[in-house]
C-alpha cells in the first residue's frame, strides 16, 4: 500500500510516476520514491526537489533483485562490474556457493583451489592465475581485499567448505580422509572467525558432478555428519549464518541424506538452503526433497530448496568450452585454432568422417559428459529457444532425415560460421517441457535461484534467470501475478540470505531499485566475449528493458549501459534487523 509523504526538503533522487511493485507481494500502485543517503526516505506523493529526478511513467519500479547463488569469487577480485548479473537487475549477490572458493588458503594450496574451481565451475585456470592477487591467507583477509575494490553491485560471501578442509587437512582433504576431532574443532573455529568477520554462512558440496580439472572429486564429497555439524556449530558460536548445500541426494537415499541435513540444522539452530532440480535418471526424487523440506519448515526448522525457473541447460558450441566432440582425438588437435580455421577444417569430408568415427567420451575431461544424450540436445537458434519440443531434438531430426545423431550435431555446430549453439537441458526437462520447474516454483517454500553468475563461463549461461522469471512465468504463462513474481526476486531471496535491510520499497530500506520497461523486457542471443584476464573468454547475454538500475541510491546502469558509478560494497554479514523508518 502506498504511503504519502509531504516532506519538502531536497533529496538525492526522486523517481516519479512509476508503477511501484514494492517486493512485499502487495498490489502495485502509482507513486513516487525519494532517496537520500542511500536509503529510501519517502514513498507515495513526494513533494520537493532532488539532485536527480527520473520520470518512470509507463514503467514498473521494483526493489533491486537479490541473487543468493552466484560464483563471482574470482571476478569480484579483478572486476568492478559483476556482469552478466548486473545487466539483469541484480543489485545484491551471494558468492562462495557449492563449497568452492579461494579462502582460507595457504600459499602451497593455491593450485589445488584453482584446479577445483576450474573443474567445478568452468573458470579457466589461466584466467584465475592472472586475475587472483592472492593478497590473503585467511577468510577475513580475503574479505578485506574484496572491500578495496568498488563495484556495481553489493556482494555477500559464504565460507567455502573445500577451502576450509584443504586449509586444515592438506592432502588428507584431497584424499577424502575422515576429519579427526581436532580437524573438526579447527574448522569450527575458522567458521566462527569468518562469520564474525562478515561471512554470510558456509557452503558445501556432496555431488559427484563436482571434480577438479584433474578429475579428482571435490574434497568435501564424503565429509561426514560430525564434520558438517561441527562447522555448523561454528556458525552458531558466532550467532549468524546459513548453510548452503548441493548434493546428489542418492547415498544411501534422498530420505537418508535429507535426514542428515536436518539433524545438522537441528543441532546448530542455523537455517539451510539446498539446490533442487529434476534429474533425468531419477525424475521423482525432487518431490521427496520438497516434501521433506516442507515437513522440516512446519516443525520449525528452516530448510529451503533453491530451484531454477527453467532447465539448467548446457550451451555446446565451437566458441564455448565444450561441444559433443571435445573429447575426440581429432577435435583436440584443432581445439586451440581460431574459429574460422576450425570451421574450415571441420568442413573437410575426410576430417568429418574421421572425427565421427572416434569415441567422444573416453578422452573427455568434462565431468558432465556421461549425462548428455542426443535425445536432450536441440538447435538453440536466434532468438534462443529455451523450451524446445521433443520432435526438435537431434535424435528426432536424425530419425526423420535417416542420419545419425552425431552427424546432425556436427552439422549444427558448423552453422552460422561456427557461431551457433546446441542447447542441452541437463536437469528439469525430463518431459520436454517446463512443467516440473513450474511445479517447484508454486511451492512458497521454494526459492528461485541457481543462476550461477560468474561460473560455467564457457558452457552455461543462466545468470539471466530473473529476467526469465518475469518474461516467461509472469508475462507469457501468467503463473504468478507481477507482485508475487517481484516478491520472489526481492524480499523472498533477501530474507533467505538474512538481508532484512533491502528487498522492499519502503522508507528506511536500502535504495536498491530497478526501473523496468515491462512491455519491452526481453533478452538476446548469448554471445562469446574475450574480456577475462589472460584473454579468457566467457558467454554473455544482455537484457533489454532495464531502463535504470540503482544501488544505494546511485544509478549504476541506464538502458543496460554502465554509468561508471560503483557504489556497491561487501556486505559485512547478515543484516538481521529491520532499519527504523524516519517516523519511528
C-alpha positions as CSV (number, residue, x, y, z in Angstrom):
1,X,0.0,0.0,0.0
2,X,1.3,3.4,-0.9
3,X,2.4,5.8,1.9
4,X,2.0,9.5,1.4
5,X,4.9,11.8,2.4
6,X,4.8,15.6,2.1
7,X,8.4,16.2,3.1
8,X,9.6,19.4,1.3
9,X,13.4,19.0,1.8
10,X,15.6,18.1,-1.0
11,X,16.6,14.6,-1.9
12,X,19.4,12.9,-3.8
13,X,17.0,11.1,-6.1
14,X,13.3,11.1,-6.9
15,X,11.7,8.5,-9.1
16,X,8.3,9.9,-10.2
17,X,5.1,8.4,-11.7
18,X,6.2,4.8,-11.7
19,X,4.1,1.7,-11.1
20,X,5.6,0.7,-7.7
21,X,5.9,-3.1,-7.2
22,X,7.2,-2.9,-3.7
23,X,8.5,-6.5,-3.2
24,X,6.0,-7.5,-0.5
25,X,3.6,-9.2,-2.8
26,X,1.0,-6.4,-2.4
27,X,-0.7,-4.9,-5.4
28,X,1.3,-2.4,-7.4
29,X,0.4,1.3,-7.1
30,X,1.3,4.5,-8.8
31,X,3.7,6.7,-6.9
32,X,7.0,8.4,-6.3
33,X,10.1,7.3,-4.4
34,X,12.5,9.6,-2.8
35,X,16.0,8.6,-1.8
36,X,18.6,10.3,0.4
37,X,21.9,9.0,1.7
38,X,21.5,5.6,0.1
39,X,18.1,4.9,1.8
40,X,14.5,5.2,0.7
41,X,13.0,8.1,2.7
42,X,9.6,8.6,1.1
43,X,7.1,6.6,-1.0
44,X,3.9,7.9,-2.4
45,X,3.3,11.5,-3.5
46,X,6.7,13.2,-2.9
47,X,6.9,17.0,-2.8
48,X,10.3,18.6,-3.1
49,X,13.3,18.6,-5.3
50,X,16.2,16.3,-5.8
51,X,19.7,16.3,-7.4
52,X,18.3,14.0,-10.0
53,X,14.7,13.1,-11.0
54,X,13.7,10.2,-13.2
55,X,10.3,10.0,-14.8
56,X,9.2,6.4,-14.7
57,X,5.8,6.9,-16.4
58,X,4.7,3.7,-18.1
59,X,7.3,1.7,-16.2
60,X,7.4,-0.5,-13.2
61,X,9.7,0.2,-10.2
62,X,10.9,-2.7,-8.2
63,X,13.4,-3.4,-5.4
64,X,16.8,-4.5,-6.7
65,X,17.0,-8.2,-7.2
66,X,18.8,-10.4,-4.7
67,X,20.6,-13.5,-6.1
68,X,21.7,-15.9,-3.4
69,X,23.5,-18.4,-5.7
70,X,26.5,-17.0,-7.7
71,X,30.2,-17.6,-8.1
72,X,31.8,-14.2,-8.5
73,X,34.5,-15.3,-6.0
74,X,37.3,-14.7,-8.6
75,X,35.7,-12.0,-10.7
76,X,35.0,-9.8,-7.7
77,X,38.8,-9.7,-7.1
78,X,39.6,-8.3,-10.6
79,X,36.4,-6.8,-12.0
80,X,34.3,-3.9,-10.7
81,X,31.4,-4.9,-13.0
82,X,29.7,-8.2,-12.0
83,X,28.1,-8.9,-15.3
84,X,26.0,-10.5,-16.6
85,X,24.1,-10.5,-13.3
86,X,24.1,-6.7,-13.1
87,X,22.5,-6.5,-16.5
88,X,19.5,-8.4,-15.3
89,X,18.6,-6.2,-12.3
90,X,20.6,-7.9,-9.6
91,X,21.9,-5.5,-7.0
92,X,23.0,-7.9,-4.3
93,X,24.6,-11.3,-4.8
94,X,25.9,-14.0,-2.5
95,X,29.1,-15.6,-3.7
96,X,31.0,-18.7,-2.4
97,X,28.4,-21.3,-3.1
98,X,28.8,-25.0,-3.7
99,X,31.8,-25.3,-1.3
100,X,34.3,-23.8,-3.7
101,X,36.2,-20.5,-3.3
102,X,39.7,-19.1,-2.6
103,X,39.9,-18.5,1.2
104,X,41.2,-19.6,3.5
105,X,44.2,-20.7,1.5
106,X,47.9,-21.4,2.3
107,X,50.3,-20.4,-0.5
108,X,51.2,-24.1,-1.1
109,X,47.5,-24.9,-1.7
110,X,46.6,-22.2,-4.2
111,X,46.9,-24.5,-7.2
112,X,44.6,-27.0,-5.6
113,X,41.8,-24.4,-5.2
114,X,42.4,-23.1,-8.7
115,X,42.1,-26.6,-10.2
116,X,38.9,-27.2,-8.2
117,X,37.3,-24.0,-9.3
118,X,38.3,-24.7,-12.9
119,X,36.8,-28.2,-12.8
120,X,33.6,-27.4,-10.8
121,X,32.7,-24.0,-12.1
122,X,34.4,-23.9,-15.5
123,X,36.5,-20.8,-14.9
124,X,39.8,-21.4,-16.8
125,X,43.0,-21.8,-14.8
126,X,45.0,-19.2,-16.8
127,X,42.2,-16.7,-16.0
128,X,42.4,-17.4,-12.3
129,X,46.2,-17.4,-12.2
130,X,46.3,-14.0,-13.8
131,X,43.3,-12.5,-12.1
132,X,43.7,-13.5,-8.5
133,X,46.1,-11.4,-6.5
134,X,46.4,-13.8,-3.5
135,X,46.8,-11.0,-1.1
136,X,45.2,-13.1,1.6
137,X,45.5,-16.3,3.5
138,X,42.6,-16.2,6.0
139,X,39.0,-15.6,5.1
140,X,38.8,-12.3,6.9
141,X,41.9,-11.2,4.8
142,X,40.0,-12.2,1.6
143,X,37.1,-10.0,2.6
144,X,39.4,-7.1,3.2
145,X,40.8,-7.5,-0.3
146,X,37.3,-7.5,-1.8
147,X,36.4,-4.4,0.2
148,X,39.2,-2.4,-1.6
149,X,37.6,-2.7,-5.0
150,X,34.5,-0.7,-5.7
151,X,31.8,-2.4,-7.8
152,X,28.4,-2.1,-9.4
153,X,26.5,-4.4,-7.0
154,X,26.8,-5.5,-3.4
155,X,28.2,-8.9,-2.6
156,X,28.0,-11.1,0.5
157,X,30.3,-14.1,0.9
158,X,29.9,-17.7,2.0
159,X,32.8,-19.6,3.5
160,X,33.6,-22.5,1.2
161,X,34.0,-25.9,2.7
162,X,36.6,-27.2,0.2
163,X,38.9,-24.3,1.0
164,X,38.5,-24.8,4.8
165,X,39.0,-28.5,4.5
166,X,42.2,-28.2,2.5
167,X,43.5,-25.4,4.8
168,X,43.0,-27.7,7.8
169,X,43.8,-31.1,6.4
170,X,46.0,-30.5,3.4
171,X,46.4,-33.6,1.2
172,X,44.2,-35.6,3.5
173,X,41.3,-33.5,2.4
174,X,42.1,-34.2,-1.3
175,X,42.2,-37.9,-0.4
176,X,38.8,-37.7,1.2
177,X,40.0,-38.9,4.6
178,X,37.8,-38.6,7.6
179,X,38.3,-35.5,9.6
180,X,39.6,-36.0,13.1
181,X,38.2,-34.4,16.2
182,X,41.0,-31.8,16.2
183,X,40.3,-31.2,12.4
184,X,36.7,-30.5,13.1
185,X,37.5,-28.3,16.1
186,X,39.8,-26.2,13.9
187,X,37.1,-25.9,11.1
188,X,34.6,-24.8,13.7
189,X,37.0,-22.1,14.9
190,X,37.7,-20.9,11.4
191,X,34.0,-20.8,10.6
192,X,33.2,-18.7,13.7
193,X,36.0,-16.4,12.8
194,X,34.7,-16.0,9.2
195,X,31.2,-15.3,10.3
196,X,32.3,-12.7,12.8
197,X,34.4,-11.1,10.1
198,X,31.3,-10.8,7.8
199,X,30.7,-14.2,6.1
200,X,27.1,-15.0,5.4
201,X,27.4,-18.6,6.1
202,X,29.0,-21.8,4.9
203,X,28.7,-23.8,1.7
204,X,29.4,-27.4,0.9
205,X,29.1,-29.9,-2.0
206,X,28.3,-33.6,-1.9
207,X,27.9,-34.3,-5.6
208,X,29.9,-36.5,-8.0
209,X,29.5,-33.8,-10.7
210,X,32.0,-31.6,-8.8
211,X,35.5,-32.5,-9.8
212,X,38.8,-30.6,-10.2
213,X,40.2,-30.2,-13.7
214,X,42.5,-33.1,-12.9
215,X,39.5,-35.4,-12.3
216,X,39.6,-35.5,-8.5
217,X,36.2,-35.3,-6.7
218,X,35.7,-32.2,-4.6
219,X,37.4,-32.6,-1.2
220,X,34.0,-32.3,0.6
221,X,32.3,-35.1,-1.2
222,X,32.5,-37.6,1.7
223,X,32.6,-35.2,4.7
224,X,30.6,-37.0,7.4
225,X,27.8,-35.7,9.6
226,X,30.1,-35.0,12.5
227,X,32.2,-32.7,10.3
228,X,29.2,-30.8,8.9
229,X,27.7,-30.5,12.4
230,X,31.0,-29.1,13.8
231,X,31.2,-26.5,11.1
232,X,27.5,-25.5,11.5
233,X,28.2,-25.1,15.3
234,X,30.8,-22.6,14.3
235,X,28.1,-20.5,12.8
236,X,26.1,-21.0,16.0
237,X,29.0,-19.8,18.0
238,X,29.1,-16.6,16.0
239,X,25.3,-16.3,16.2
240,X,24.7,-15.9,12.4
241,X,24.9,-17.6,9.0
242,X,23.2,-20.2,6.9
243,X,24.3,-23.5,5.4
244,X,24.2,-23.9,1.6
245,X,24.5,-27.4,0.2
246,X,24.5,-29.2,-3.1
247,X,24.1,-33.0,-3.2
248,X,23.2,-35.8,-5.4
249,X,20.7,-36.9,-2.7
250,X,21.2,-40.6,-3.5
251,X,23.6,-42.0,-0.9
252,X,22.1,-44.0,0.5
253,X,18.8,-42.4,-0.4
254,X,17.2,-39.0,-0.8
255,X,15.3,-39.5,2.5
256,X,18.5,-40.5,4.4
257,X,20.6,-37.7,3.0
258,X,18.0,-35.1,3.9
259,X,17.6,-36.6,7.4
260,X,21.3,-36.0,7.9
261,X,21.0,-32.4,6.8
262,X,18.0,-31.9,9.1
263,X,20.0,-33.2,12.0
264,X,22.8,-30.7,11.3
265,X,20.2,-27.9,11.2
266,X,18.6,-29.1,14.4
267,X,21.9,-29.4,16.2
268,X,23.2,-26.0,15.2
269,X,20.0,-24.0,15.0
270,X,21.1,-22.4,11.8
271,X,19.0,-22.4,8.6
272,X,19.9,-24.2,5.4
273,X,19.2,-23.9,1.7
274,X,19.8,-26.7,-0.9
275,X,19.9,-26.9,-4.7
276,X,16.9,-28.6,-6.2
277,X,16.3,-29.8,-9.7
278,X,14.9,-32.8,-11.5
279,X,17.4,-35.4,-12.7
280,X,16.5,-37.2,-15.9
281,X,17.6,-40.5,-14.5
282,X,15.7,-40.0,-11.2
283,X,12.7,-37.9,-12.2
284,X,10.7,-38.1,-8.9
285,X,13.4,-37.5,-6.3
286,X,12.7,-33.8,-6.3
287,X,9.3,-34.4,-4.9
288,X,10.7,-36.3,-2.0
289,X,13.0,-33.4,-1.2
290,X,10.3,-30.8,-1.3
291,X,8.0,-32.8,1.0
292,X,10.9,-33.3,3.4
293,X,11.7,-29.6,3.4
294,X,8.0,-28.7,3.9
295,X,7.9,-31.0,6.9
296,X,11.1,-29.5,8.4
297,X,9.7,-26.0,8.0
298,X,6.4,-27.0,9.6
299,X,8.4,-28.3,12.5
300,X,10.3,-25.0,12.9
301,X,13.5,-25.8,11.1
302,X,14.3,-23.6,8.1
303,X,15.5,-25.8,5.2
304,X,14.5,-24.3,1.9
305,X,15.1,-25.6,-1.6
306,X,16.6,-23.3,-4.3
307,X,15.4,-24.2,-7.8
308,X,15.9,-22.8,-11.3
309,X,13.0,-21.4,-13.2
310,X,13.8,-23.4,-16.3
311,X,16.1,-26.2,-17.3
312,X,19.7,-26.0,-16.4
313,X,20.9,-26.1,-19.9
314,X,24.4,-26.5,-21.5
315,X,25.3,-24.4,-24.5
316,X,27.6,-26.6,-26.6
317,X,29.4,-24.9,-29.4
318,X,32.7,-24.3,-31.1
319,X,33.0,-20.9,-29.4
320,X,32.1,-22.4,-26.0
321,X,34.4,-24.5,-23.8
322,X,32.5,-27.8,-24.6
323,X,30.8,-29.4,-27.6
324,X,29.7,-33.0,-28.2
325,X,33.1,-33.9,-29.8
326,X,35.5,-32.0,-27.5
327,X,36.9,-35.3,-26.2
328,X,37.7,-36.8,-29.6
329,X,41.4,-37.0,-30.6
330,X,40.7,-35.2,-33.9
331,X,39.0,-32.3,-32.3
332,X,41.6,-31.9,-29.6
333,X,44.2,-31.4,-32.3
334,X,42.4,-28.3,-33.6
335,X,40.7,-27.1,-30.4
336,X,43.1,-24.1,-30.0
337,X,42.9,-22.9,-33.5
338,X,40.9,-19.7,-34.4
339,X,37.3,-20.4,-35.0
340,X,37.4,-19.7,-38.8
341,X,40.3,-22.2,-39.2
342,X,38.4,-24.9,-37.1
343,X,35.3,-24.4,-39.2
344,X,37.3,-24.8,-42.4
345,X,39.0,-28.0,-41.2
346,X,35.7,-29.4,-40.0
347,X,34.1,-28.9,-43.3
348,X,36.6,-31.2,-44.9
349,X,34.8,-34.5,-45.6
350,X,37.7,-36.7,-44.6
351,X,38.2,-34.9,-41.3
352,X,34.4,-35.2,-40.7
353,X,34.5,-38.9,-41.3
354,X,37.5,-39.5,-39.0
355,X,36.1,-37.4,-36.1
356,X,32.7,-39.1,-36.3
357,X,34.4,-42.5,-36.1
358,X,36.0,-41.6,-32.7
359,X,34.8,-42.1,-29.2
360,X,33.9,-38.6,-27.7
361,X,33.7,-39.9,-24.1
362,X,36.8,-41.9,-23.5
363,X,39.1,-38.9,-23.8
364,X,36.8,-36.3,-22.3
365,X,37.7,-34.4,-19.1
366,X,34.2,-32.9,-19.0
367,X,32.6,-34.2,-15.8
368,X,29.1,-34.0,-17.2
369,X,29.8,-35.8,-20.5
370,X,28.2,-39.1,-19.3
371,X,24.9,-37.3,-18.6
372,X,24.5,-35.9,-22.1
373,X,22.3,-37.5,-24.7
374,X,21.2,-36.5,-28.2
375,X,17.6,-37.0,-27.1
376,X,18.1,-33.9,-25.0
377,X,20.1,-31.8,-27.4
378,X,18.5,-29.1,-29.6
379,X,19.5,-26.4,-32.1
380,X,19.4,-23.3,-29.9
381,X,18.5,-20.7,-32.6
382,X,18.1,-17.0,-32.5
383,X,16.1,-15.8,-30.7
384,X,17.1,-18.5,-28.2
385,X,14.6,-21.3,-27.6
386,X,14.7,-22.5,-24.0
387,X,11.6,-24.6,-24.4
388,X,12.3,-26.9,-27.4
389,X,9.9,-29.7,-28.3
390,X,10.8,-33.4,-28.3
391,X,10.4,-33.5,-32.1
392,X,13.1,-30.9,-32.4
393,X,15.7,-32.9,-30.6
394,X,18.8,-34.0,-32.5
395,X,17.7,-37.6,-32.1
396,X,14.3,-36.8,-33.7
397,X,15.9,-34.9,-36.6
398,X,18.3,-37.8,-37.2
399,X,15.5,-40.3,-37.4
400,X,13.5,-38.1,-39.8
401,X,16.4,-37.5,-42.1
402,X,17.8,-41.0,-41.9
403,X,21.1,-39.8,-40.5
404,X,23.0,-40.5,-37.2
405,X,22.6,-38.1,-34.3
406,X,26.3,-37.3,-34.2
407,X,26.1,-36.3,-37.9
408,X,23.3,-33.9,-37.2
409,X,25.1,-32.4,-34.2
410,X,28.3,-32.0,-36.2
411,X,26.5,-30.1,-38.9
412,X,24.6,-27.8,-36.5
413,X,27.9,-26.8,-34.9
414,X,29.1,-25.5,-38.3
415,X,26.0,-23.4,-38.9
416,X,26.4,-19.6,-38.8
417,X,30.1,-19.9,-39.5
418,X,30.5,-21.9,-36.3
419,X,28.8,-19.3,-34.1
420,X,25.7,-21.4,-33.3
421,X,25.0,-23.5,-30.2
422,X,23.4,-26.8,-29.3
423,X,21.2,-26.5,-26.3
424,X,21.3,-29.5,-23.9
425,X,18.9,-29.3,-20.9
426,X,20.7,-31.2,-18.2
427,X,18.0,-31.0,-15.5
428,X,14.4,-30.1,-15.2
429,X,13.5,-31.2,-18.7
430,X,12.6,-34.9,-18.5
431,X,9.1,-34.4,-20.0
432,X,10.4,-32.0,-22.7
433,X,8.6,-29.0,-21.1
434,X,8.9,-26.8,-18.0
435,X,6.1,-28.5,-16.0
436,X,8.4,-29.6,-13.2
437,X,10.2,-26.2,-12.5
438,X,6.7,-24.6,-12.7
439,X,5.5,-27.1,-10.0
440,X,8.6,-26.4,-7.9
441,X,8.1,-22.7,-8.0
442,X,4.4,-22.9,-6.9
443,X,5.6,-24.1,-3.5
444,X,6.0,-21.0,-1.4
445,X,9.0,-22.5,0.5
446,X,11.0,-22.9,-2.7
447,X,13.4,-20.1,-3.6
448,X,14.1,-19.1,-7.2
449,X,17.8,-19.2,-8.0
450,X,20.8,-21.3,-9.1
451,X,21.7,-18.8,-11.9
452,X,25.4,-19.4,-11.1
453,X,26.5,-15.9,-12.3
454,X,30.3,-15.8,-12.7
455,X,30.6,-19.6,-13.2
456,X,30.5,-22.1,-16.1
457,X,31.7,-19.3,-18.3
458,X,32.1,-21.5,-21.4
459,X,29.0,-23.7,-21.4
460,X,26.2,-22.5,-19.1
461,X,24.6,-19.0,-19.1
462,X,21.8,-18.8,-16.6
463,X,22.6,-15.5,-14.8
464,X,19.5,-14.0,-16.6
465,X,17.1,-16.2,-14.5
466,X,15.5,-13.0,-13.0
467,X,14.6,-11.8,-16.5
468,X,13.3,-15.2,-17.5
469,X,11.1,-15.5,-14.4
470,X,9.4,-12.2,-15.3
471,X,9.2,-12.7,-19.1
472,X,8.2,-16.4,-19.2
473,X,6.4,-17.4,-16.0
474,X,4.7,-14.0,-15.4
475,X,4.3,-12.3,-18.8
476,X,3.9,-15.3,-21.1
477,X,2.4,-18.0,-18.8
478,X,0.7,-15.8,-16.2
479,X,1.6,-18.4,-13.5
480,X,2.3,-15.6,-10.9
481,X,1.0,-12.1,-10.5
482,X,3.5,-9.4,-11.2
483,X,3.6,-8.6,-7.4
484,X,4.3,-12.2,-6.5
485,X,7.0,-12.5,-9.2
486,X,8.8,-9.5,-7.9
487,X,8.5,-10.7,-4.3
488,X,10.2,-13.9,-5.3
489,X,13.1,-12.0,-6.7
490,X,13.5,-9.5,-3.9
491,X,12.2,-9.8,-0.4
492,X,12.0,-13.6,-0.5
493,X,15.6,-14.1,-1.6
494,X,16.7,-11.2,0.7
495,X,15.2,-12.8,3.7
496,X,16.6,-16.2,2.9
497,X,20.0,-14.7,2.9
498,X,19.4,-12.7,6.1
499,X,19.2,-9.3,4.4
500,X,16.4,-7.5,6.1
501,X,17.7,-4.1,5.1
502,X,16.7,-4.5,1.5
503,X,14.3,-6.2,-0.9
504,X,11.3,-4.0,-0.2
505,X,10.4,-0.4,-1.2
506,X,9.5,1.4,1.9
507,X,11.1,4.2,4.0
508,X,14.2,3.1,5.8
509,X,15.2,0.3,3.4
510,X,18.3,0.4,1.3
511,X,17.7,2.2,-2.0
512,X,18.4,-0.6,-4.4
513,X,15.9,-0.3,-7.2
514,X,15.1,-1.2,-10.8
515,X,13.1,0.9,-13.3
516,X,11.8,-1.6,-15.9
517,X,10.0,-1.1,-19.2
518,X,7.8,-4.1,-18.6
519,X,6.4,-4.3,-22.1
520,X,9.9,-4.3,-23.7
521,X,11.6,-6.6,-21.2
522,X,13.5,-9.4,-23.1
523,X,16.9,-10.8,-23.7
524,X,19.0,-11.6,-26.7
525,X,21.1,-14.4,-28.0
526,X,24.1,-15.4,-25.9
527,X,27.5,-14.5,-27.3
528,X,31.1,-15.0,-26.6
529,X,33.4,-12.2,-25.5
530,X,37.1,-12.3,-24.7
531,X,37.3,-10.0,-21.7
532,X,38.6,-12.1,-18.8
533,X,42.2,-12.0,-17.5
534,X,44.7,-13.6,-19.8
535,X,42.4,-13.0,-22.7
536,X,39.9,-15.6,-21.4
537,X,36.5,-16.0,-23.0
538,X,33.1,-16.2,-21.5
539,X,29.5,-16.5,-22.5
540,X,27.4,-13.4,-22.0
541,X,23.8,-12.4,-22.5
542,X,22.3,-8.9,-22.3
543,X,18.8,-7.8,-21.4
544,X,16.5,-5.2,-22.9
545,X,14.1,-3.2,-20.8
546,X,16.0,-2.3,-17.7
547,X,15.8,1.4,-18.0
548,X,17.8,2.1,-14.8
549,X,19.3,0.0,-12.0
550,X,20.1,1.8,-8.8
551,X,22.4,0.7,-5.9
552,X,22.4,2.6,-2.7
553,X,20.6,5.5,-4.4
554,X,23.1,5.8,-7.2
555,X,22.2,4.9,-10.8
556,X,24.7,2.2,-12.0
557,X,23.1,1.3,-15.3
558,X,20.9,3.2,-17.8
559,X,19.3,1.3,-20.6
560,X,21.7,-1.6,-20.0
561,X,24.9,0.6,-20.1
562,X,27.1,1.2,-17.1
563,X,27.2,4.7,-15.9
564,X,30.6,4.4,-14.3
565,X,29.2,4.7,-10.8
566,X,30.4,2.0,-8.5
567,X,28.5,2.3,-5.1
568,X,28.5,-1.5,-4.5
569,X,30.3,-2.9,-1.5
570,X,31.0,-6.0,0.5
571,X,28.0,-6.7,2.8
572,X,29.5,-7.4,6.2
573,X,27.4,-10.3,7.3
574,X,23.7,-10.9,7.6
575,X,21.6,-7.8,8.2
576,X,19.1,-9.4,10.6
577,X,17.3,-6.3,11.9
578,X,14.9,-4.0,10.2
579,X,16.1,-0.5,9.8
580,X,13.9,2.1,11.6
581,X,12.0,4.4,9.4
582,X,12.1,8.2,9.9
583,X,8.7,8.1,11.6
584,X,10.0,5.5,14.1
